[in-house]
Amino acid sequence: MHAAQSDLEEQVSRREPSSGGARAARAVPQAAAVLVVALLLAVIVRLPWIGDLGMHAATIQRLGHDLMHPGNPLVDADTPSPYYSPWMLLLGALAKVSGLSVFVVLRIGALVGLTLLVTGVWRYVRTLSAHRAAPALALLGLVLLWGTDVLNWSGFIGLHSLALTISYPSVFALGLTFHFWAWLTRSLRSRASWGRWLGLGVLWALILLCHQFTGVVATLGALAMVVSARPGRDVWLRLGGGLALGAVLLWLWPYYDFFSLFSAGADLEAIHKSLYQHLFVRFGLVLLGVAALVPRLRRDRWDALVLFFVLGALVVAAGGLTGHYSWGRALPAALIPAQLAAALEVVSAGRRAVRAGWACALGLALAVGAWAQAGTLGYVTGKDALPSVLAARYEAPWTGYHWITPWVRYGDVVMARTFPARQIPAYGGYTVAPGYPDVFLRDSARRSAAVDRFFAGGTSAAQRRGIVREYGVRWVVGSADLAGPGLRRVTTGPGHQVLYRVEP
């Protein structure tokens, strides 16, 4: 049925008038999509730092130093880490062989991730519509059809969020996901060989290993596509073979125990609770896509995008109702099908007047979304070059801790609070407590308590010396009031931060 629908759309596309108006209607979204990609390429050059960039840079640092036994990426401890994925292993190997700095390697990774994302969207959308403007409209919908307030989170590809996470493994994994869906859809429509299904299993495992939350989204989308296709026994057998191979690869991955992550959710619930807040201002424009799913359901009650949306919405709703807030990371499983549906209805609705109506509604929604995320331009031009009305939408990136690198060497332990601890490991140093939740670091709470004690106003110099000896601290990053016995001031950085050397 779906193959026949695709063939029909192909025939309709071929009968489209070749007038200047029709060509312009195709050219406008294509040109806009090109501008979005060009903006993201310019962002890669600047590589703004907010959020988890330091974690990923630290991961490359450890792998570049020792590919086989990198240890914990943030603290001086021999523990596994879910950040040691196949993609980061490849980037770590590149850093080790080439001698390039981790930030150059991250830019290379960002370029690969963006390429995979754009080509993946194009390939998957071509399985849904043969219209020439469909891929460009879909890309615009995915990055602009969000809300009037930005949400910056890995795995969420609003334009502003994508600009800040472009070098993250989540973008690479999501690019692979769109290719995975395209490959799966075509395999379901044809008599695909055993080799292709086994290849799909390998790709599924790779996505899960590279970014577990995106792997959940990929799995929900794949489930919707399989159910929509209603395959026969032969396909189910080959699908089972691919799943079995993928599961074996997940089990064999040597850098961390993938299946142990299922018991780590309790440590992640608190930080994900915010995903369930301010839903309308963050995702209100997606309601246009939800409306677009209705005619798709009327045309085909087994529509893959409709099923995908329902699965994603159910998982997210279940997380909110049960307090499993980390399940909110499955939100893209509800957002992506709705965003694609809104874009595709412009070229798929039956009557020309109806298509024109959808085009106007989508154009207005995209304009509102673009304005809401216009602060992204500042990551290319700098805040000073922005008009004041746009500067208010700009979130300044972090300045980094490069100013400590003339003194702090690779492997040195630095005592620092949470904010600097999220950046210092990117330059090779370790911190006493991790700046991010670490499900494999058993003494994480004890380390955090030690940092709190060290910086507490009533802590004596003797108590501080005891903490320093326990964790092998060589440097301290803090405020000027820390000066005292055992700490020698070395230099001052942004925000009046001071680097101290620990004296014997």
Buried (B, 14 or more C-beta within 10 A) or exposed (E): EBBEBBEEBEEBBEEBEEEEEEEEBBBBBBEBBEEBBEBBBBBBEBBBBBBBBBBBBBBBBBBBBEBEEBBBBBBBBEBBBBBBBBBBBBBBBBBBEEEBBBBBBBBBBBBBBBBBBBBBBBBBBBBBBBBBBBBBBBBBBBBBBBBBBBBBBBBBBBBBBBBBBBBBBBBBBBBBBBBBBBBBBBBBBEEBEEEBBBBBBEBBBBBBBBBBBBBBBBBBBBBBBBBBBEBEEEBEEBBEBBBEBBBEBBEEBEBBEBEEBEEBBEEBBEEBBEBBEEBEBBBBBBBBBBBBBEBBBEEBEBBBBBBBBBBBBBBBBEBBEEEBBBBBBBBBBBBBBBBBBBBBBBBBBEEEEBBEBBBEBBBEBBEBBBBBBBBBBBBBEEBEEBEEEBBEBBBEBBEBBEBBBEBBEEBBBBBBBBEBBBBBBBBBBBBBBBBBEBBBBEBBEEBBEBBEBBBEEEBEEEEBBBBBEEBEBBBBBBEEEBEEEBBEEBEEBEEEBBBBBBEE
